[in-house]
Structure formats: structure tokens, C-alpha cells
């Protein structure tokens, strides 16, 4: 620290560009070291980036917290939030001297703070002070040799307060959530379930713009017919188990059916204690499928839901820069299958009606020769080994096709059918296409399309072949840029060189950090494909998901530090399937 202080003081009043000399070496503070990853060129340029590195032993944490992925994620996320809170408390302004991003309720692998190999690395933005083009050494020395050490001391050390098993109680709770989630995920398969919602979960949010739990919300209680008790982390947890198959969530408007589906959608990631949804577990490959007017589609086989179009246009290798509502939803479903999703979450409010159903009278009027669309009702029971959870308050055709029916009434869940057996009065005796009190629409639908070809599962495409047409556009977007940049326009339009991807409805991306993560990972994968290398530097043929899964596993172990540009800005790790969803939407900006 003394050496850094003396170095900064020697720069007083000199040209601002001499700040770059701070990056020539690593600065030792005793318990931790400080490195400059990037030094800004002038006071108005993007802030400098510094990295703090310290061993867990020096920070006072037992060695086991550098072991399993769950412990490392719990520790990293807990310390990230503590450091973020202290930085915001000291520097509340947007243009503050020290900046450290905030986080939503999800626990994610973040390059801003990660633990591996017994070492913690934290990256912060620091705005180095200047008077015009002159260095203000005293102010800079205060930030780098006084403020930063104080933040490290207050946020990153294992404090002596509220300890349990040698660490803070809140950290233990972080780990408990992750440990229980891991055990419950393993039990879903054993129990034949695709999702689990524990008793006491708080599903509603404070508002449509907030991720905070709603105060006074009705806690979730499993209906008796669907109640299961799982054992995780040494304790019994009762809740609603949603069996594999086709599950319909129905109910009146504003009674909580979409709220339940949204909670399941968000729970593909673990949530922090106190969020209300931290105990909800759904298959980690679950994908929300809905309409996406105007999305680009390239080379996707839609023939299972869209017959050849007028003019003899085949849909087996369908490409468009601007898909219609039903076509986009068909593409979203087929691509999610291709990427390995085994649970599809669908809400009729955000779906194309003609993709979900076709009215019997319209079917009789048009026939199949004048309607290329094959509705989901015609296909859903053919799709084996995958589960659907659908919200249907108006599309009654799905009720007769459902294995399970959940009715939401005043935010309370009731069971109307479980594993094909009706349990509510007035539903009749059988399910799955028979007339059981809902009317005979679904029964008629099943009789109208006798010549429908059998459903064929999509195969995951080869990565190198898929990205080959994109590679010419993978270049710097301006003459002054030395490397391909990843940028975000607005909140969701991802740019990689001259390539763009509208990520507004791509998978379950939660924030800009994840979008940057997906962008930089795809940049790396595409550059490796351009040089005919896989992520390990060896030439190989591999599918899209094989390439993405391999890189994700590597980052889960060592963070983003070995990824080119991986520490250049804040980013977090999306699920492999979310990265695939971004890739499927990637197109040349000029097309």
C-alpha cells in the first residue's frame, strides 16, 4: 500500500495519461493485492477497472468454502451483495468514484466477484480524479489506499458477528438454499416430478416492476392431492409436486395462475433467502415459450407445426428476418427442444392463439389444405419425454388433454385432476381427450386430423456449421476498434461486432450482466469455430449444446478469468440453454 501511495503522489499535476503506469505492476496491501485491469485515458472516459485478489485463508474463511460449487457460489454471492451494499452506501451517486453493480434476487456466477482455487477476486470500477488533463494525486491516493482497503475490510472479511459454524449466519442460509435445491432437483426425477413449490412460498411480487415479495401476500399451500414431502439437507419440506406430463393451470382473472407460472419461470435460477421463491425448484432446462413477433429465425425445422407455405415454400429449413406470431412461437418451441429443454412453460396471454388451438368450426371451414398451422393441441400428447405447464383461462381445449389440472382461486391452489384422475366434482370420470364435463371440443379435435404425420424430435445442429454464415460479420464495428466489441443497445439488443440478437424474450435472461455474459461467451465460441478449435483448443465436430455446455462448465469452475475479455466488464453466467436462445436469434445487422 505504501508503494502505491508513493507512486500516486509522484504523479501530482502530471499528464492524466500517466495514470496508466499504475498498471505496470501488482500492488501488495498485505492481506490482498490490487491490480489495474484497465486504466481510463481521461477523466471523462469509462471508469478504470481494478481487481482485488485475496486468499480465503487471509480473509478468515474456513477452507471448505473454497470447495464445492454450491459453497463457492453461496460465498461469492453473499460477499458480492455485502460489498455492493457498502459501496452504494458510501457512493450513492451514479457518477461515483467507486462503482460496484447491484444484483437481483438470483444467485449467479458473476465475474465481479468469484471464488475458485481458494482465492477470491473482486473487480470494481474506479473513476480516477483529474483536474482537466492533470492528475489529482491526493484524491486518487485517498480512493485507492484508504477507501478501497476500508471497503475490503468491511465487506470481504469473515466478521465475528452472528456466527454459525465459523461463518456468518446469513452466509450459512445462502448455502442452505443451494444445498436443498440441489437435493430436491435430484429427487424430482426419482418422484416423477418436473417442479416443486414448497408450502409458505411467496409468489406475488410487490409490483410488476419489482422483484421484492409482496407484503401481506397469501403464502402458498399445496393442495392435498398434489402434496409431497421431500427430505433435503436433513429436514422435511412439504409442498406441491407437479408431475411430469401436461399440467394446466386454470382459474379466473387476477387469481394467481400467471403468478404461479412466472414464479416457476424465474426459479430456473436459485434465489436468495427471503425472496419468497427460494424454495421453488423446477427443471434447470425449463424454458418459457411464447409469441415473439418480428424475431429472426435461421434454418429451423418448423414442419412439425407449420406445413409448407403457399407457393410451395418448405418449412423444414425455415429462415426469416421477421417471423409472425405463430411462426415465432413454433420456432421458440422447436429450438428449445433442440437445445435440450424438457419442461415448457406457456401462458395463453403471451401466446399466439392459432399456435395453441384451432376452433372446430374454423377447422371445418378451412380444412387442412388451406391452413398450414398445426396447433399445439394436435401435437402435445405426441411429444414424449417432455413436460408442459400451461396457463389456460380461456383455451379450454387443453383441459381434456391435461394429465393434471391446478385451479388458482384467490391465490390458493386447488387440484382438479392429478395423473389423469379427476378429483373435482363435475369433471367426469376420465381425462386425456374424453368428454368429461368441459364439452366435446378436444374430443372433436382428436378426430379431425387422422392423417397427421408422427411427431419427429429435432436434432441439435453442428455448432461450426451453424455459425459459419455469421463469421464474416464477426469483426470490429468501427475502424478505431482493435477487437470485436460486445455491446447492448437499450436494455436487450445484444451486439457482437456487426451481429445483433434481440434478447428480450431469449430464454430466462434476467439482466444486462447475463446478456453480456452470453455475448462474450458466444464471441469466444465463434472465434474458436473460425479457427476450427473447440473450447479446449482441439479441432472437433460438436453440436451447439456440446460447445456451450463445455464452456459453461469451465466458467463454473474458474469463473470468467480465462475467457478473453472476461474481466473487461460486469457479466454473469446464463444457463447453457439461454445462451443457445441468444445464438438462434443472432443475425447480421444489415439483414
C-alpha positions as CSV (number, residue, x, y, z in Angstrom):
1,X,0.0,0.0,0.0
2,X,2.8,2.4,0.9
3,X,4.4,1.8,-2.6
4,X,1.2,2.6,-4.3
5,X,0.7,5.7,-2.3
6,X,4.2,7.0,-3.1
7,X,3.7,6.2,-6.8
8,X,0.4,8.1,-7.0
9,X,1.9,11.1,-5.1
10,X,4.8,11.2,-7.6
11,X,2.2,11.8,-10.3
12,X,0.7,15.0,-8.8
13,X,-0.1,17.6,-11.5
14,X,1.3,15.4,-14.4
15,X,-0.4,14.4,-17.6
16,X,-3.5,12.3,-16.9
17,X,-2.3,9.6,-19.2
18,X,0.5,8.7,-16.7
19,X,-2.2,7.0,-14.6
20,X,-1.6,4.1,-17.0
21,X,1.7,3.5,-15.3
22,X,-0.2,2.1,-12.3
23,X,-1.0,-1.0,-14.4
24,X,2.7,-1.9,-14.7
25,X,2.7,-3.9,-11.6
26,X,0.7,-5.6,-8.8
27,X,0.3,-3.6,-5.6
28,X,0.6,-5.5,-2.3
29,X,-1.7,-4.5,0.6
30,X,-0.7,-7.3,3.0
31,X,-3.8,-9.4,3.1
32,X,-4.7,-8.7,-0.5
33,X,-3.2,-7.4,-3.8
34,X,-4.5,-4.8,-6.2
35,X,-4.2,-5.0,-10.0
36,X,-5.3,-2.5,-12.6
37,X,-7.2,-4.3,-15.4
38,X,-7.9,-1.1,-17.3
39,X,-6.9,2.5,-16.8
40,X,-9.1,5.2,-18.3
41,X,-7.4,7.6,-20.8
42,X,-9.0,10.8,-19.5
43,X,-11.4,11.8,-16.7
44,X,-14.5,11.5,-19.0
45,X,-13.7,8.1,-20.4
46,X,-15.3,4.9,-18.9
47,X,-14.1,4.2,-15.4
48,X,-10.9,2.3,-14.7
49,X,-11.2,-1.4,-13.6
50,X,-9.3,-2.7,-10.6
51,X,-9.2,-6.3,-9.3
52,X,-8.7,-7.2,-5.7
53,X,-7.3,-10.7,-5.0
54,X,-7.0,-12.4,-1.6
55,X,-6.9,-16.0,-0.3
56,X,-9.9,-17.2,1.7
57,X,-7.5,-18.0,4.5
58,X,-6.3,-14.4,4.7
59,X,-10.0,-13.3,4.8
60,X,-10.7,-15.6,7.7
61,X,-12.9,-18.2,5.9
62,X,-12.6,-22.0,6.6
63,X,-11.1,-23.9,3.6
64,X,-14.3,-25.8,2.9
65,X,-15.8,-22.6,1.5
66,X,-13.5,-22.9,-1.5
67,X,-14.6,-26.5,-2.2
68,X,-17.9,-27.5,-3.8
69,X,-19.6,-25.3,-6.4
70,X,-22.6,-24.7,-4.1
71,X,-20.3,-23.4,-1.3
72,X,-18.3,-21.2,-3.7
73,X,-21.5,-19.8,-5.2
74,X,-23.0,-19.1,-1.8
75,X,-19.9,-17.3,-0.6
76,X,-19.4,-15.3,-3.8
77,X,-23.0,-14.2,-3.9
78,X,-23.1,-13.3,-0.2
79,X,-19.9,-11.2,-0.4
80,X,-21.0,-9.6,-3.7
81,X,-24.2,-8.3,-2.1
82,X,-22.4,-7.1,1.0
83,X,-19.7,-5.2,-1.0
84,X,-22.4,-3.8,-3.3
85,X,-24.4,-2.5,-0.3
86,X,-21.4,-0.8,1.3
87,X,-20.3,0.8,-2.0
88,X,-23.8,2.2,-2.6
89,X,-23.9,3.4,1.0
90,X,-20.7,5.3,0.6
91,X,-21.1,6.4,-3.0
92,X,-24.9,6.7,-3.8
93,X,-24.4,8.9,-6.9
94,X,-24.4,7.4,-10.4
95,X,-21.0,9.1,-11.3
96,X,-19.4,8.0,-8.0
97,X,-15.7,7.5,-7.5
98,X,-16.2,3.8,-6.9
99,X,-18.9,1.7,-8.6
100,X,-19.9,-1.9,-8.0
101,X,-23.1,-3.3,-9.6
102,X,-26.2,-4.3,-7.7
103,X,-27.8,-7.8,-8.1
104,X,-31.3,-9.1,-8.4
105,X,-32.6,-12.0,-6.3
106,X,-30.9,-14.7,-8.3
107,X,-27.7,-16.3,-7.2
108,X,-25.4,-16.4,-10.2
109,X,-21.7,-16.9,-11.2
110,X,-20.5,-13.3,-11.6
111,X,-17.1,-12.1,-12.8
112,X,-17.3,-9.1,-10.5
113,X,-16.8,-11.4,-7.5
114,X,-15.9,-15.1,-7.7
115,X,-14.1,-17.7,-5.6
116,X,-12.0,-20.6,-7.0
117,X,-8.9,-22.4,-6.0
118,X,-9.1,-20.9,-2.5
119,X,-8.8,-17.4,-3.9
120,X,-11.3,-14.5,-4.0
121,X,-11.3,-12.0,-6.9
122,X,-13.4,-8.8,-6.9
123,X,-13.5,-6.3,-9.7
124,X,-14.6,-2.7,-9.1
125,X,-14.9,0.4,-11.3
126,X,-12.8,3.4,-10.0
127,X,-13.0,6.8,-11.5
128,X,-9.5,8.3,-11.2
129,X,-9.8,12.0,-10.4
130,X,-8.3,14.7,-12.6
131,X,-8.3,18.5,-13.0
132,X,-8.8,18.8,-16.7
133,X,-5.9,16.8,-18.1
134,X,-3.9,16.9,-14.9
135,X,-3.7,14.1,-12.2
136,X,-5.2,14.9,-8.8
137,X,-2.9,12.7,-6.7
138,X,-4.2,13.4,-3.3
139,X,-7.8,12.5,-4.2
140,X,-6.6,9.4,-6.1
141,X,-4.4,8.2,-3.2
142,X,-7.4,8.6,-0.9
143,X,-9.6,6.4,-3.1
144,X,-7.0,3.7,-3.8
145,X,-5.1,3.5,-0.5
146,X,-7.8,4.4,2.0
147,X,-11.4,3.9,0.7
148,X,-10.7,0.6,-1.1
149,X,-9.0,-1.1,1.9
150,X,-11.8,0.1,4.1
151,X,-14.4,-1.5,1.8
152,X,-12.4,-4.7,1.6
153,X,-12.1,-4.8,5.4
154,X,-15.8,-4.2,6.0
155,X,-17.3,-6.3,3.2
156,X,-15.0,-9.2,2.4
157,X,-13.6,-10.4,5.7
158,X,-15.2,-13.1,7.8
159,X,-16.6,-10.9,10.6
160,X,-17.1,-12.1,14.2
161,X,-20.8,-11.3,14.4
162,X,-23.7,-13.7,14.3
163,X,-21.5,-16.7,13.6
164,X,-22.6,-20.2,12.9
165,X,-20.1,-23.0,12.1
166,X,-17.4,-20.4,12.0
167,X,-19.1,-18.0,9.4
168,X,-21.9,-15.5,9.4
169,X,-25.4,-17.0,9.8
170,X,-26.6,-15.2,6.6
171,X,-23.9,-17.0,4.6
172,X,-25.0,-20.3,6.1
173,X,-28.5,-19.6,4.9
174,X,-27.3,-18.8,1.4
175,X,-25.6,-22.2,1.3
176,X,-28.6,-24.0,2.8
177,X,-30.8,-22.7,-0.1
178,X,-28.4,-24.0,-2.6
179,X,-27.8,-27.3,-0.9
180,X,-31.5,-28.0,-0.5
181,X,-32.1,-27.0,-4.1
182,X,-29.5,-29.5,-5.3
183,X,-31.0,-32.3,-3.3
184,X,-34.6,-31.5,-4.4
185,X,-33.5,-31.4,-8.1
186,X,-32.2,-34.9,-7.7
187,X,-35.4,-36.1,-6.1
188,X,-37.7,-34.6,-8.9
189,X,-36.6,-37.3,-11.3
190,X,-37.0,-40.1,-8.7
191,X,-40.5,-38.9,-7.9
192,X,-41.5,-38.4,-11.5
193,X,-41.9,-34.6,-11.0
194,X,-40.9,-31.6,-13.1
195,X,-41.4,-28.9,-10.5
196,X,-41.9,-28.4,-6.7
197,X,-43.4,-25.4,-4.9
198,X,-43.0,-25.5,-1.1
199,X,-45.6,-24.5,1.4
200,X,-45.0,-21.0,2.6
201,X,-43.6,-19.7,-0.7
202,X,-44.5,-16.1,-1.5
203,X,-45.2,-16.0,-5.2
204,X,-46.6,-12.4,-5.8
205,X,-44.2,-9.5,-6.3
206,X,-44.6,-6.0,-4.8
207,X,-45.4,-4.7,-8.3
208,X,-44.9,-5.5,-12.0
209,X,-41.6,-3.6,-11.8
210,X,-40.3,-5.1,-8.6
211,X,-38.7,-8.4,-7.7
212,X,-39.4,-7.8,-4.0
213,X,-42.0,-10.1,-2.4
214,X,-45.5,-8.6,-1.9
215,X,-46.2,-7.7,1.7
216,X,-49.2,-9.5,3.1
217,X,-49.3,-11.9,0.2
218,X,-51.1,-15.2,0.7
219,X,-48.4,-17.9,1.3
220,X,-48.6,-20.9,-1.0
221,X,-50.1,-24.1,0.3
222,X,-50.1,-27.3,-1.6
223,X,-53.5,-28.9,-2.4
224,X,-53.7,-32.2,-0.5
225,X,-54.0,-34.3,-3.7
226,X,-50.6,-32.9,-5.0
227,X,-48.8,-32.6,-1.7
228,X,-45.4,-34.3,-1.4
229,X,-42.8,-34.3,1.3
230,X,-39.2,-34.2,0.3
231,X,-36.2,-34.6,2.6
232,X,-33.4,-32.1,1.9
233,X,-30.4,-31.0,3.9
234,X,-31.7,-33.1,6.8
235,X,-35.2,-31.6,7.0
236,X,-38.6,-32.5,5.6
237,X,-40.1,-30.0,3.2
238,X,-43.8,-30.3,2.2
239,X,-45.1,-28.7,-0.9
240,X,-46.8,-29.2,-4.3
241,X,-45.1,-31.6,-6.6
242,X,-46.1,-31.1,-10.3
243,X,-45.9,-34.5,-12.0
244,X,-44.3,-34.9,-15.4
245,X,-46.7,-34.7,-18.3
246,X,-49.2,-32.0,-19.3
247,X,-50.3,-29.7,-16.5
248,X,-52.8,-26.9,-17.0
249,X,-53.1,-24.0,-14.5
250,X,-56.6,-22.5,-14.7
251,X,-58.7,-20.1,-12.8
252,X,-60.3,-16.7,-13.0
253,X,-58.5,-13.5,-14.0
254,X,-56.3,-12.0,-11.2
255,X,-56.5,-15.2,-9.1
256,X,-52.8,-16.1,-9.4
257,X,-52.4,-18.5,-12.3
258,X,-49.9,-16.4,-14.3
259,X,-48.2,-15.5,-11.0
260,X,-47.6,-19.2,-10.3
261,X,-46.2,-19.7,-13.8
262,X,-44.0,-16.7,-13.5
263,X,-42.6,-18.0,-10.2
264,X,-41.7,-21.3,-11.9
265,X,-40.1,-19.4,-14.8
266,X,-37.9,-17.3,-12.5
267,X,-37.0,-20.4,-10.4
268,X,-34.7,-21.9,-13.1
269,X,-32.1,-20.0,-11.1
270,X,-31.6,-20.2,-7.3
271,X,-32.9,-17.3,-5.3
272,X,-31.6,-15.6,-2.1
273,X,-33.1,-16.3,1.3
274,X,-36.1,-14.1,1.9
275,X,-37.1,-13.7,-1.7
276,X,-40.1,-15.9,-1.1
277,X,-39.3,-18.1,-4.1
278,X,-36.0,-19.6,-2.8
279,X,-37.6,-23.0,-2.2
280,X,-39.2,-23.4,-5.6
281,X,-37.5,-25.9,-7.8
282,X,-38.1,-26.6,-11.5
283,X,-36.1,-28.4,-14.1
284,X,-33.0,-26.4,-14.8
285,X,-33.6,-26.7,-18.6
286,X,-37.2,-25.3,-18.4
287,X,-38.0,-22.6,-20.9
288,X,-40.8,-20.1,-21.2
289,X,-42.3,-20.4,-24.7
290,X,-44.4,-17.6,-26.2
291,X,-45.1,-15.3,-29.1
292,X,-42.2,-13.2,-30.4
293,X,-43.4,-11.1,-33.3
294,X,-40.5,-10.0,-35.6
295,X,-37.8,-12.3,-34.3
296,X,-35.2,-13.7,-36.7
297,X,-35.2,-17.4,-37.5
298,X,-32.4,-19.2,-39.4
299,X,-32.5,-22.8,-40.6
300,X,-35.0,-24.1,-38.0
301,X,-37.2,-27.0,-38.9
302,X,-40.8,-25.9,-38.3
303,X,-42.5,-28.6,-40.3
304,X,-43.9,-30.3,-37.1
305,X,-46.1,-27.3,-36.5
306,X,-46.1,-25.4,-39.9
307,X,-46.8,-27.3,-43.2
308,X,-45.3,-26.0,-46.4
309,X,-46.4,-22.4,-47.0
310,X,-48.3,-21.1,-50.1
311,X,-46.1,-21.2,-53.1
312,X,-44.5,-24.4,-52.1
313,X,-42.2,-22.8,-49.6
314,X,-40.8,-25.6,-47.3
315,X,-40.7,-25.1,-43.6
316,X,-38.1,-27.8,-42.9
317,X,-35.2,-25.3,-43.1
318,X,-37.1,-22.1,-42.3
319,X,-35.4,-18.7,-42.4
320,X,-36.9,-15.3,-41.9
321,X,-35.7,-11.9,-40.6
322,X,-39.2,-11.1,-39.2
323,X,-41.3,-14.1,-38.0
324,X,-45.0,-13.8,-37.5
325,X,-46.6,-14.5,-34.1
326,X,-47.5,-18.2,-34.6
327,X,-44.3,-18.9,-36.6
328,X,-42.1,-17.3,-33.9
329,X,-43.7,-19.4,-31.2
330,X,-43.3,-22.6,-33.2
331,X,-39.6,-21.7,-33.7
332,X,-39.2,-21.0,-30.0
333,X,-40.6,-24.4,-29.0
334,X,-38.6,-26.3,-31.6
335,X,-35.4,-24.6,-30.8
336,X,-35.9,-25.1,-27.1
337,X,-36.4,-28.8,-27.8
338,X,-33.3,-28.8,-29.9
339,X,-31.3,-27.3,-27.0
340,X,-32.5,-30.0,-24.7
341,X,-35.3,-28.4,-22.7
342,X,-37.6,-31.0,-21.0
343,X,-40.1,-28.6,-19.5
344,X,-42.0,-25.9,-21.4
345,X,-43.9,-23.1,-19.7
346,X,-46.7,-21.5,-21.7
347,X,-49.2,-18.7,-20.9
348,X,-52.1,-18.2,-23.2
349,X,-51.9,-14.5,-22.6
350,X,-48.5,-14.3,-24.2
351,X,-49.1,-16.9,-27.0
352,X,-50.4,-16.9,-30.5
353,X,-53.9,-18.3,-30.3
354,X,-53.6,-20.0,-33.7
355,X,-50.5,-21.8,-32.5
356,X,-52.3,-23.1,-29.4
357,X,-55.7,-24.1,-30.7
358,X,-58.0,-24.2,-33.7
359,X,-61.7,-23.8,-33.3
360,X,-63.7,-26.8,-34.5
361,X,-65.8,-24.6,-36.8
362,X,-62.8,-22.9,-38.3
363,X,-61.2,-26.3,-38.9
364,X,-64.3,-27.5,-40.7
365,X,-64.5,-24.3,-42.8
366,X,-60.9,-24.2,-43.9
367,X,-59.7,-27.8,-43.7
368,X,-56.0,-28.6,-43.6
369,X,-55.2,-27.8,-47.2
370,X,-55.8,-24.1,-46.6
371,X,-54.3,-23.9,-43.1
372,X,-50.5,-24.6,-42.8
373,X,-50.5,-24.3,-39.0
374,X,-50.8,-27.4,-36.9
375,X,-52.0,-26.3,-33.4
376,X,-50.3,-27.4,-30.2
377,X,-53.5,-29.3,-29.2
378,X,-52.9,-31.7,-32.2
379,X,-49.3,-32.4,-31.2
380,X,-48.9,-32.0,-27.4
381,X,-49.7,-35.6,-26.5
382,X,-47.3,-36.9,-29.1
383,X,-44.3,-35.2,-27.6
384,X,-42.9,-37.8,-25.3
385,X,-40.4,-37.4,-22.5
386,X,-41.1,-33.7,-22.1
387,X,-43.5,-31.8,-19.9
388,X,-45.8,-28.8,-20.5
389,X,-47.1,-26.4,-17.8
390,X,-49.7,-24.2,-19.4
391,X,-51.8,-21.4,-18.1
392,X,-55.3,-21.7,-19.7
393,X,-58.1,-19.5,-18.5
394,X,-59.9,-19.3,-21.9
395,X,-58.3,-22.1,-24.1
396,X,-60.5,-24.9,-22.8
397,X,-59.2,-27.4,-25.4
398,X,-56.2,-28.1,-23.2
399,X,-58.3,-29.2,-20.2
400,X,-59.2,-32.5,-21.8
401,X,-55.6,-33.1,-22.9
402,X,-54.2,-32.5,-19.4
403,X,-52.7,-35.1,-17.1
404,X,-53.0,-32.6,-14.2
405,X,-55.2,-29.5,-13.6
406,X,-54.4,-26.9,-11.0
407,X,-57.1,-24.3,-10.3
408,X,-56.0,-21.0,-8.7
409,X,-58.6,-19.3,-6.6
410,X,-57.7,-16.1,-4.6
411,X,-54.0,-17.2,-4.9
412,X,-54.8,-20.6,-3.4
413,X,-54.1,-23.7,-5.4
414,X,-56.7,-26.4,-5.8
415,X,-56.3,-29.7,-7.6
416,X,-58.9,-30.7,-10.2
417,X,-57.0,-33.6,-11.8
418,X,-53.8,-35.5,-10.9
419,X,-52.2,-38.0,-13.1
420,X,-55.2,-38.2,-15.4
421,X,-57.6,-38.9,-12.5
422,X,-60.3,-36.2,-11.8
423,X,-60.7,-35.2,-8.2
424,X,-63.1,-32.3,-8.5
425,X,-66.8,-32.5,-8.8
426,X,-68.3,-32.1,-12.3
427,X,-65.2,-33.2,-14.2
428,X,-66.5,-36.6,-15.3
429,X,-64.7,-39.9,-14.9
430,X,-61.8,-39.8,-17.4
431,X,-59.3,-37.4,-18.9
432,X,-56.9,-37.2,-21.8
433,X,-59.3,-36.4,-24.7
434,X,-62.6,-37.8,-23.5
435,X,-65.6,-35.7,-22.8
436,X,-65.6,-35.2,-19.1
437,X,-67.8,-32.2,-18.5
438,X,-65.8,-29.4,-20.3
439,X,-67.6,-30.0,-23.6
440,X,-66.5,-32.1,-26.6
441,X,-64.2,-29.7,-28.4
442,X,-61.0,-31.6,-27.6
443,X,-62.6,-34.9,-28.5
444,X,-63.6,-33.5,-31.9
445,X,-60.1,-32.1,-32.4
446,X,-58.6,-35.5,-31.9
447,X,-60.8,-36.9,-34.7
448,X,-60.3,-34.2,-37.3
449,X,-56.7,-34.8,-38.2
450,X,-56.3,-38.5,-38.7
451,X,-53.6,-38.2,-41.3
452,X,-51.2,-36.1,-39.3
453,X,-47.6,-37.4,-39.6
454,X,-46.0,-38.6,-36.4
455,X,-44.1,-36.0,-34.4
456,X,-40.3,-36.0,-35.1
457,X,-37.9,-34.7,-32.4
458,X,-35.4,-32.1,-33.7
459,X,-31.7,-32.8,-33.6
460,X,-29.2,-30.3,-32.3
461,X,-27.3,-28.8,-35.1
462,X,-23.5,-28.7,-35.6
463,X,-22.1,-25.5,-34.0
464,X,-19.4,-24.8,-36.6
465,X,-21.8,-25.3,-39.5
466,X,-24.5,-23.1,-37.9
467,X,-22.2,-20.2,-37.1
468,X,-20.3,-20.3,-40.4
469,X,-22.5,-17.8,-42.2
470,X,-22.2,-15.4,-39.3
471,X,-18.4,-15.3,-39.1
472,X,-17.8,-12.7,-41.8
473,X,-19.8,-10.2,-39.6
474,X,-17.8,-11.1,-36.6
475,X,-15.4,-8.2,-36.9
476,X,-14.8,-4.8,-35.2
477,X,-17.7,-2.4,-35.8
478,X,-15.5,0.6,-36.5
479,X,-12.0,1.4,-37.8
480,X,-10.9,2.6,-34.3
481,X,-11.7,-0.7,-32.5
482,X,-8.9,-3.2,-32.3
483,X,-11.1,-6.1,-31.3
484,X,-14.7,-7.3,-31.7
485,X,-16.8,-5.5,-29.0
486,X,-19.9,-6.7,-27.2
487,X,-22.4,-4.0,-26.6
488,X,-26.1,-3.7,-25.5
489,X,-28.4,-1.1,-27.1
490,X,-31.3,-0.2,-24.9
491,X,-31.8,-3.0,-22.4
492,X,-31.9,-6.1,-24.6
493,X,-30.4,-5.7,-28.1
494,X,-27.1,-7.5,-28.0
495,X,-24.4,-6.5,-30.5
496,X,-21.3,-8.6,-31.3
497,X,-19.4,-6.8,-34.0
498,X,-21.9,-6.5,-36.8
499,X,-24.1,-9.2,-35.4
500,X,-27.2,-8.5,-33.4
501,X,-29.6,-10.6,-31.3
502,X,-32.8,-9.3,-29.8
503,X,-32.7,-11.0,-26.3
504,X,-35.9,-9.5,-24.9
505,X,-37.5,-13.0,-24.9
506,X,-34.5,-15.2,-25.3
507,X,-34.6,-17.9,-22.6
508,X,-34.6,-16.6,-19.0
509,X,-32.0,-13.9,-19.1
510,X,-32.5,-11.7,-16.0
511,X,-30.4,-8.6,-16.6
512,X,-27.7,-6.9,-18.7
513,X,-24.9,-8.8,-16.9
514,X,-26.3,-12.1,-18.2
515,X,-26.7,-10.6,-21.6
516,X,-23.1,-9.5,-21.7
517,X,-22.1,-13.0,-20.4
518,X,-24.0,-14.7,-23.3
519,X,-22.5,-12.2,-25.7
520,X,-18.8,-12.7,-24.7
521,X,-19.2,-16.4,-24.5
522,X,-20.7,-16.6,-28.0
523,X,-17.9,-14.3,-29.3
524,X,-15.4,-16.7,-27.8
525,X,-17.1,-19.8,-29.2
526,X,-17.5,-18.3,-32.7
527,X,-13.9,-17.2,-32.8
528,X,-12.8,-20.7,-31.8
529,X,-15.1,-22.1,-34.6
530,X,-13.5,-19.7,-37.0
531,X,-10.0,-21.1,-36.2
532,X,-11.5,-24.7,-36.2
533,X,-10.9,-25.1,-32.4
534,X,-13.2,-26.1,-29.6
535,X,-13.0,-24.6,-26.1
536,X,-10.0,-26.7,-25.2
537,X,-8.1,-25.7,-28.3
538,X,-8.6,-29.0,-30.2
539,X,-10.2,-29.5,-33.5
540,X,-13.5,-31.3,-33.2
541,X,-17.0,-31.6,-34.5
542,X,-19.6,-30.8,-31.9
543,X,-23.2,-29.7,-31.6
544,X,-24.3,-26.3,-30.5
545,X,-25.1,-27.6,-27.0
546,X,-21.9,-29.6,-26.6
547,X,-19.9,-26.5,-27.3
548,X,-21.9,-24.3,-25.0
549,X,-22.1,-26.8,-22.2
550,X,-18.3,-27.3,-22.2
551,X,-17.7,-23.6,-21.9
552,X,-20.3,-23.1,-19.1
553,X,-18.8,-25.9,-17.1
554,X,-15.3,-24.3,-17.4
555,X,-16.6,-21.0,-16.2
556,X,-18.5,-22.6,-13.3
557,X,-15.1,-23.9,-12.1
558,X,-12.8,-21.0,-12.7
559,X,-15.1,-18.0,-13.4
560,X,-14.6,-15.7,-16.4
561,X,-10.9,-15.1,-15.8
562,X,-9.7,-17.4,-18.6
563,X,-12.3,-16.1,-21.1
564,X,-10.8,-13.4,-23.5
565,X,-12.2,-10.1,-22.3
566,X,-13.8,-12.0,-19.5
567,X,-13.0,-9.3,-16.9
568,X,-13.5,-6.3,-19.1
569,X,-16.9,-5.5,-17.7
570,X,-19.6,-6.9,-15.4
571,X,-21.1,-10.1,-16.6
572,X,-22.8,-13.2,-15.2
573,X,-23.2,-16.8,-16.3
574,X,-26.5,-17.7,-18.1
575,X,-27.8,-21.2,-18.4
576,X,-26.5,-23.1,-21.5
577,X,-30.0,-23.1,-22.9
578,X,-30.3,-19.4,-22.6
579,X,-27.0,-18.9,-24.5
580,X,-28.4,-21.1,-27.2
581,X,-31.6,-19.0,-27.4
582,X,-29.4,-15.9,-27.9
583,X,-27.5,-17.7,-30.7
584,X,-30.6,-18.7,-32.5
585,X,-31.6,-15.1,-32.7
586,X,-28.2,-13.9,-33.9
587,X,-28.2,-12.2,-37.4
588,X,-26.2,-9.7,-39.4
589,X,-27.2,-6.2,-38.5
590,X,-27.6,-5.3,-42.2
591,X,-30.1,-8.0,-43.0
